[in-house]
Amino acid sequence: MTMELARLLWDARYLGHTINASDIETPKTNADAYAVQEAIVSLSGCSRVGYKVGSTSEEAQRHLGTNEPGAGALLQPYIYASPVEIPVVASHMPAVEGEFAFRLASDLPPRDEAYTRDEVVAAIGELAGAVEVVGTRFSGGLSGKGRLLTTADGGVNIGLALGHWVPFQGQDLRDHPVSMTINGVAKGCGTGSRALGDPLNVLHWLANHLSGRCLGLWNGAIVSTGTCTGLDAVVSGDCVRADFGALGAVEIQFRSE
């Protein structure tokens, strides 16, 4: 099941189509779902440059019918520097989320002992605003897919656009505002607290989650920490701008794949 589903999902991402969830054997556990995701990374032949974390807001968890976050590997071809043009496939039902990203300055390898929050925070080198573009390779959109299919599908990542990196100096992001506009029209908005109460909590969760899977984070790894603005649908031709205040803005122009 693992390799068959991985190949179907990677082909759907790479070639730009969808598959029917009813036609595949659904992963039964988190371990099964992450095994599919790891197989996709291997099949892609792409470098893993970090991770995205999703389902970090109560709204997103309700939407997926879960009570926990989920991680997805970030692949090098799908990382962009703002301003940027990003291709999208309409059937993947793309949407955007404004969130914070960290880039590590030291390793957090797997180990038996859980990482403390202070240890994880000490490993951060830089901070940036980011827009994650999400969309599912399963037909019918995200609704009703649940945690396991979402995890298997790479955390439904389409791409990650990054703003300007600045040194991380202990900035408190809990009340830091983020706002999204599409074609100049105001859309979702929120603060860092929307992501597990604090984006630093998300990074702490991820470090221990990966350690428990005998994986880890490394110097230079990028981590996006989950939506602060909610989910706003986009189509080819849309111009998106996420405003991060003192951290600047992230801008994307979408086009057809």
C-alpha positions in Angstrom: 0.0 0.0 0.0 2.7 2.5 1.0 4.7 2.6 -2.3 1.6 2.4 -4.5 -0.1 5.3 -2.8 3.1 7.2 -2.7 3.5 6.9 -6.4 0.0 7.9 -7.1 0.3 11.0 -4.9 3.7 12.0 -6.3 2.5 11.6 -9.9 -0.6 13.7 -9.1 1.6 16.5 -7.6 4.2 16.4 -10.3 1.9 15.9 -13.3 -1.0 18.1 -12.1 -4.0 15.8 -11.6 -6.0 14.3 -8.7 -6.9 10.8 -7.5 -10.0 9.6 -5.8 -9.7 8.7 -2.1 -12.3 6.0 -2.6 -10.0 4.2 -5.0 -7.1 3.7 -2.7 -6.4 1.8 0.5 -6.4 4.5 3.2 -3.5 4.6 5.8 -4.8 3.2 9.1 -2.3 4.9 11.5 -0.1 8.0 11.7 2.9 5.7 11.2 1.3 4.4 7.9 0.6 8.0 6.7 4.1 9.2 7.4 5.6 6.1 5.7 3.7 7.2 2.6 5.0 10.7 2.9 8.6 9.4 3.3 8.2 7.2 0.2 7.1 10.3 -1.8 10.2 12.2 -0.8 12.3 9.2 -2.0 10.4 8.9 -5.2 10.6 12.6 -6.0 14.4 12.7 -5.9 14.2 16.2 -4.4 16.2 17.5 -1.5 14.3 17.9 1.8 14.9 21.5 3.0 12.7 21.5 6.0 9.2 20.9 7.2 5.8 22.6 7.3 3.5 22.1 10.2 -0.3 22.2 9.7 -3.4 21.8 11.8 -1.9 24.3 14.4 -5.1 26.3 14.8 -8.4 25.1 16.3 -10.2 26.0 13.0 -7.8 23.9 11.0 -8.1 20.9 13.4 -11.9 21.1 13.2 -11.7 21.2 9.4 -9.6 18.0 9.3 -11.4 16.3 12.2 -8.2 16.0 14.3 -6.9 17.2 17.6 -3.2 17.3 16.8 -0.8 19.0 14.3 0.8 17.3 11.4 4.2 17.7 9.7 5.1 17.6 6.0 8.5 17.6 4.3 9.4 20.7 2.3 11.0 19.8 -1.0 13.5 22.2 -2.6 11.7 22.8 -6.0 8.7 24.1 -4.1 10.5 26.8 -2.0 10.3 30.3 -3.4 11.7 33.8 -2.5 9.1 36.6 -2.6 8.1 38.2 -4.9 7.5 35.2 -7.0 5.2 33.6 -9.6 3.9 30.2 -8.6 2.0 27.7 -10.9 -1.1 26.1 -9.5 -3.5 23.4 -10.7 -7.2 24.2 -10.3 -8.2 20.7 -9.4 -5.8 20.8 -6.4 -8.1 23.6 -5.1 -5.2 25.8 -4.0 -5.4 28.2 -1.0 -3.0 30.4 0.9 -2.0 30.8 4.5 0.1 33.6 6.1 2.5 32.2 8.7 5.9 32.5 10.3 9.0 30.5 9.3 12.2 29.8 11.1 15.6 28.8 9.8 17.7 26.9 12.2 21.4 27.7 13.1 22.2 24.4 14.8 21.1 20.8 14.7 18.3 19.1 16.7 19.1 15.5 16.0 16.9 12.6 17.2 17.5 11.5 20.8 15.8 9.6 23.6 15.3 12.6 25.8 12.6 15.1 24.8 13.8 18.6 23.8 12.9 21.4 26.1 11.4 24.6 24.6 14.5 26.5 25.6 16.8 24.1 23.7 14.6 24.4 20.6 14.5 28.2 20.7 18.3 28.4 21.1 18.7 26.6 17.8 16.8 29.3 15.8 18.9 31.4 13.6 16.5 33.5 11.5 12.9 34.4 11.2 10.7 35.3 8.1 7.2 35.9 7.1 5.9 33.2 4.7 2.9 32.2 2.7 2.2 28.5 2.3 0.2 27.5 -0.7 -1.8 24.4 0.1 -4.0 22.0 -1.9 -4.8 18.4 -2.0 -4.0 15.8 -4.6 -7.2 14.0 -3.7 -10.2 15.0 -5.7 -12.9 17.1 -4.0 -10.7 19.3 -1.9 -9.5 19.2 1.8 -12.9 18.8 3.5 -13.5 15.3 4.9 -10.0 14.0 4.1 -8.9 13.8 7.7 -5.5 13.8 9.3 -4.2 10.6 7.8 -4.8 11.4 4.1 -3.6 14.9 4.7 -0.4 13.6 6.2 0.1 11.1 3.4 -0.3 13.8 0.9 2.7 15.7 2.2 0.7 17.9 4.5 -1.0 19.1 1.4 1.9 21.4 0.6 2.0 23.0 -2.9 4.7 25.5 -2.2 6.2 27.9 0.4 7.0 31.6 -0.5 9.4 33.2 2.0 9.9 36.8 2.8 13.1 38.5 4.0 15.1 36.6 6.6 16.0 38.6 9.8 18.0 37.4 12.8 15.9 35.8 15.4 16.4 37.7 18.7 13.7 36.3 20.8 10.9 38.2 19.1 7.5 37.6 20.7 5.3 36.6 17.8 2.1 35.8 19.8 0.6 39.3 19.2 2.4 39.9 15.9 -0.3 40.7 13.2 -0.5 39.1 9.8 -3.0 40.1 7.1 -3.8 38.7 3.7 -5.1 40.5 0.6 -6.0 38.9 -2.7 -6.2 41.2 -5.7 -6.2 44.1 -3.3 -9.2 42.8 -1.3 -8.7 42.1 2.4 -9.0 38.5 3.3 -7.8 36.5 6.4 -6.0 38.1 9.3 -4.7 37.1 12.7 -1.7 36.9 15.0 1.0 34.4 15.8 -1.0 33.1 18.7 -3.3 31.3 16.2 -0.5 28.7 15.7 -0.6 26.6 18.9 -0.6 29.7 21.0 2.9 30.7 19.7 4.9 29.7 16.6 7.7 28.7 19.0 5.3 26.1 20.4 5.0 24.7 16.9 8.7 24.4 16.5 9.0 22.7 19.9 6.3 20.2 18.9 8.0 19.5 15.6 11.5 18.9 17.1 10.1 16.2 19.5 7.7 14.8 16.8 10.6 14.2 14.4 12.9 12.9 17.2 10.2 10.3 17.9 10.3 9.2 14.3 14.1 8.9 14.4 14.4 12.0 12.2 15.6 15.5 13.2 16.2 19.1 12.3 19.5 20.5 11.1 21.5 23.7 10.7 19.8 25.5 7.8 16.4 23.6 8.0 13.4 25.8 7.3 10.2 25.3 9.4 6.9 26.9 8.6 4.7 27.0 11.6 1.1 27.0 10.5 -1.6 29.5 9.6 -2.2 32.8 11.3 -4.7 34.1 8.7 -6.9 31.1 8.0 -7.3 29.5 4.6 -8.1 31.7 1.5 -8.7 30.1 -1.9 -6.8 31.3 -4.9 -7.0 30.7 -8.7 -4.6 31.3 -11.6 -4.3 35.1 -12.1 -4.7 36.0 -8.5 -2.2 38.4 -6.9 -1.6 37.6 -3.2 0.1 39.8 -0.6 0.6 38.9 3.1 1.7 41.8 5.3 3.9 40.9 8.3 4.4 44.5 9.5 8.0 45.1 10.6 8.9 41.8 8.9 7.8 43.1 5.5 5.4 41.4 3.0 5.3 38.3 0.9 3.9 38.6 -2.6 2.8 35.9 -5.1 1.4 36.0 -8.6 -0.4 32.8 -9.5 -0.5 31.2 -12.9 -1.7 28.0 -14.4 0.6 25.0 -14.2 
